[in-house]
Amino acid sequence: MQFEYCSCGSDQNAIIPTDYGTLVCSVCGVENFAAVLWQENAFHHYCIPLYAPATYTRLKRFKKYLQRASMTQCASTIPKETWDYLLAGAPYKKPAAIVRRLKKARHIRKKCYDSLPFLTQMLCPDIDVPNLSEGDKQRAVWYFKKLDSAYCNGEAFVSYLYALEYIIELIGRQYVLPYINKISCRKRRANYRRRLQTILGPLGISSSRCKSV
């Protein structure tokens, strides 16, 4: 985006960009500061950033998986090529059939396994997919914060998928588990289970002690 003319009547050849992102008319000297907001000028050090830098945290990633488990998303979060591929293999009777179909897709870059509850709801019309309430999600976040705080020495973190699965069962919402993607390696599952039992407590314990966030 550039100004074709200055208010003094000078054409675009008289408009000179500065090294800090503004535009100056070389004829009348008027400086346009609005240019620092343009996307093509975002590399200048003195420009106002178009987007605030986002900091990665484990909690943010877990919340994404948790939102997917509760189907808090829209159809556009799944690429068109993924939809087209899945629709070509319809109908599906259960979520496991959707997972098998996705695993066969060598050409699909984003398979969206974490969106399995939403995919099941859209592709298996005969299934009433259960959901998580806001209270359920608050309790799940409380448990994840406890898990996150236990990893403070730089050690490798547990699988987010298994953490989600474990916490959902811990808060007593086992009926959601058939509709979320899970890791299949028995050795990893056993290791993660022992670790989470130590930090969060064994499964089957009431979550009434859980606090809201």
Contacts in CASP RR format, 6 or more apart in sequence:
PFRMAT RR
TARGET T0000
AUTHOR 0000-0000-0000
METHOD contacts of the structure
MODEL  1
MQFEYCSCGSDQNAIIPTDYGTLVCSVCGVENFAAVLWQENAFHHYCIPL
YAPATYTRLKRFKKYLQRASMTQCASTIPKETWDYLLAGAPYKKPAAIVR
RLKKARHIRKKCYDSLPFLTQMLCPDIDVPNLSEGDKQRAVWYFKKLDSA
YCNGEAFVSYLYALEYIIELIGRQYVLPYINKISCRKRRANYRRRLQTIL
GPLGISSSRCKSV
1 38 0 8 1.000
1 40 0 8 1.000
2 12 0 8 1.000
2 15 0 8 1.000
2 23 0 8 1.000
3 12 0 8 1.000
3 15 0 8 1.000
3 23 0 8 1.000
3 32 0 8 1.000
4 11 0 8 1.000
4 12 0 8 1.000
5 11 0 8 1.000
5 12 0 8 1.000
6 14 0 8 1.000
6 15 0 8 1.000
6 25 0 8 1.000
6 27 0 8 1.000
6 28 0 8 1.000
6 30 0 8 1.000
7 28 0 8 1.000
7 30 0 8 1.000
8 25 0 8 1.000
8 27 0 8 1.000
8 28 0 8 1.000
8 30 0 8 1.000
9 27 0 8 1.000
10 25 0 8 1.000
10 26 0 8 1.000
10 27 0 8 1.000
10 28 0 8 1.000
14 25 0 8 1.000
14 26 0 8 1.000
14 27 0 8 1.000
15 23 0 8 1.000
15 24 0 8 1.000
15 25 0 8 1.000
15 26 0 8 1.000
16 23 0 8 1.000
16 24 0 8 1.000
16 25 0 8 1.000
16 26 0 8 1.000
17 23 0 8 1.000
17 24 0 8 1.000
17 35 0 8 1.000
17 41 0 8 1.000
18 24 0 8 1.000
18 31 0 8 1.000
19 44 0 8 1.000
20 36 0 8 1.000
20 44 0 8 1.000
20 45 0 8 1.000
20 46 0 8 1.000
20 47 0 8 1.000
21 35 0 8 1.000
21 36 0 8 1.000
21 41 0 8 1.000
21 44 0 8 1.000
21 46 0 8 1.000
21 47 0 8 1.000
22 31 0 8 1.000
22 32 0 8 1.000
22 33 0 8 1.000
22 35 0 8 1.000
22 36 0 8 1.000
23 31 0 8 1.000
23 32 0 8 1.000
23 35 0 8 1.000
24 30 0 8 1.000
24 31 0 8 1.000
24 32 0 8 1.000
25 31 0 8 1.000
35 41 0 8 1.000
36 44 0 8 1.000
36 46 0 8 1.000
36 47 0 8 1.000
36 48 0 8 1.000
37 47 0 8 1.000
37 48 0 8 1.000
37 50 0 8 1.000
39 50 0 8 1.000
41 47 0 8 1.000
42 49 0 8 1.000
42 50 0 8 1.000
58 144 0 8 1.000
58 148 0 8 1.000
58 151 0 8 1.000
58 157 0 8 1.000
59 141 0 8 1.000
59 144 0 8 1.000
59 145 0 8 1.000
59 148 0 8 1.000
61 160 0 8 1.000
62 141 0 8 1.000
62 144 0 8 1.000
62 148 0 8 1.000
62 160 0 8 1.000
62 163 0 8 1.000
62 164 0 8 1.000
63 141 0 8 1.000
64 114 0 8 1.000
65 114 0 8 1.000
65 160 0 8 1.000
65 161 0 8 1.000
65 164 0 8 1.000
66 132 0 8 1.000
66 137 0 8 1.000
66 140 0 8 1.000
66 141 0 8 1.000
66 164 0 8 1.000
67 73 0 8 1.000
67 137 0 8 1.000
68 114 0 8 1.000
68 115 0 8 1.000
68 116 0 8 1.000
68 117 0 8 1.000
68 118 0 8 1.000
69 114 0 8 1.000
69 117 0 8 1.000
69 132 0 8 1.000
69 164 0 8 1.000
69 168 0 8 1.000
69 176 0 8 1.000
69 179 0 8 1.000
69 180 0 8 1.000
70 117 0 8 1.000
70 131 0 8 1.000
70 132 0 8 1.000
70 136 0 8 1.000
70 137 0 8 1.000
71 117 0 8 1.000
71 118 0 8 1.000
71 121 0 8 1.000
71 129 0 8 1.000
71 131 0 8 1.000
73 115 0 8 1.000
73 118 0 8 1.000
75 83 0 8 1.000
75 122 0 8 1.000
77 112 0 8 1.000
77 115 0 8 1.000
78 110 0 8 1.000
78 112 0 8 1.000
78 115 0 8 1.000
78 118 0 8 1.000
78 119 0 8 1.000
79 109 0 8 1.000
79 110 0 8 1.000
79 112 0 8 1.000
81 108 0 8 1.000
81 109 0 8 1.000
82 102 0 8 1.000
82 105 0 8 1.000
82 108 0 8 1.000
82 110 0 8 1.000
82 111 0 8 1.000
82 112 0 8 1.000
85 101 0 8 1.000
85 105 0 8 1.000
85 108 0 8 1.000
86 98 0 8 1.000
86 101 0 8 1.000
86 102 0 8 1.000
86 119 0 8 1.000
86 123 0 8 1.000
87 123 0 8 1.000
89 101 0 8 1.000
90 123 0 8 1.000
91 123 0 8 1.000
91 124 0 8 1.000
92 98 0 8 1.000
92 101 0 8 1.000
92 120 0 8 1.000
92 123 0 8 1.000
92 124 0 8 1.000
93 124 0 8 1.000
93 126 0 8 1.000
94 120 0 8 1.000
94 124 0 8 1.000
94 127 0 8 1.000
95 116 0 8 1.000
95 117 0 8 1.000
95 119 0 8 1.000
95 120 0 8 1.000
95 124 0 8 1.000
95 127 0 8 1.000
95 178 0 8 1.000
95 179 0 8 1.000
98 116 0 8 1.000
98 119 0 8 1.000
98 120 0 8 1.000
98 123 0 8 1.000
98 124 0 8 1.000
99 113 0 8 1.000
99 116 0 8 1.000
99 181 0 8 1.000
102 108 0 8 1.000
102 111 0 8 1.000
102 112 0 8 1.000
102 113 0 8 1.000
105 111 0 8 1.000
112 119 0 8 1.000
113 181 0 8 1.000
114 161 0 8 1.000
114 181 0 8 1.000
116 179 0 8 1.000
116 180 0 8 1.000
116 181 0 8 1.000
117 129 0 8 1.000
117 131 0 8 1.000
117 176 0 8 1.000
117 179 0 8 1.000
117 180 0 8 1.000
120 127 0 8 1.000
120 129 0 8 1.000
120 179 0 8 1.000
121 127 0 8 1.000
121 129 0 8 1.000
129 179 0 8 1.000
130 173 0 8 1.000
130 175 0 8 1.000
130 176 0 8 1.000
130 179 0 8 1.000
131 176 0 8 1.000
132 140 0 8 1.000
132 168 0 8 1.000
132 173 0 8 1.000
132 176 0 8 1.000
135 212 0 8 1.000
136 171 0 8 1.000
136 173 0 8 1.000
138 212 0 8 1.000
138 213 0 8 1.000
139 171 0 8 1.000
139 207 0 8 1.000
139 210 0 8 1.000
139 212 0 8 1.000
140 164 0 8 1.000
140 167 0 8 1.000
140 168 0 8 1.000
140 171 0 8 1.000
141 213 0 8 1.000
142 210 0 8 1.000
142 211 0 8 1.000
142 212 0 8 1.000
142 213 0 8 1.000
143 167 0 8 1.000
143 170 0 8 1.000
143 171 0 8 1.000
143 200 0 8 1.000
143 207 0 8 1.000
143 210 0 8 1.000
144 163 0 8 1.000
144 167 0 8 1.000
145 213 0 8 1.000
146 199 0 8 1.000
146 200 0 8 1.000
147 158 0 8 1.000
147 163 0 8 1.000
147 167 0 8 1.000
147 196 0 8 1.000
147 199 0 8 1.000
147 200 0 8 1.000
150 199 0 8 1.000
151 157 0 8 1.000
158 192 0 8 1.000
158 195 0 8 1.000
158 196 0 8 1.000
159 183 0 8 1.000
159 188 0 8 1.000
159 192 0 8 1.000
161 180 0 8 1.000
161 181 0 8 1.000
161 182 0 8 1.000
161 183 0 8 1.000
162 182 0 8 1.000
162 183 0 8 1.000
162 188 0 8 1.000
162 189 0 8 1.000
162 192 0 8 1.000
162 193 0 8 1.000
162 196 0 8 1.000
163 192 0 8 1.000
163 196 0 8 1.000
164 180 0 8 1.000
165 177 0 8 1.000
165 180 0 8 1.000
165 182 0 8 1.000
166 192 0 8 1.000
166 193 0 8 1.000
166 196 0 8 1.000
166 200 0 8 1.000
166 203 0 8 1.000
167 200 0 8 1.000
168 174 0 8 1.000
168 176 0 8 1.000
168 177 0 8 1.000
168 180 0 8 1.000
169 177 0 8 1.000
169 203 0 8 1.000
169 204 0 8 1.000
170 200 0 8 1.000
170 201 0 8 1.000
170 203 0 8 1.000
170 204 0 8 1.000
170 205 0 8 1.000
170 207 0 8 1.000
171 207 0 8 1.000
171 210 0 8 1.000
172 204 0 8 1.000
172 207 0 8 1.000
183 189 0 8 1.000
197 203 0 8 1.000
END
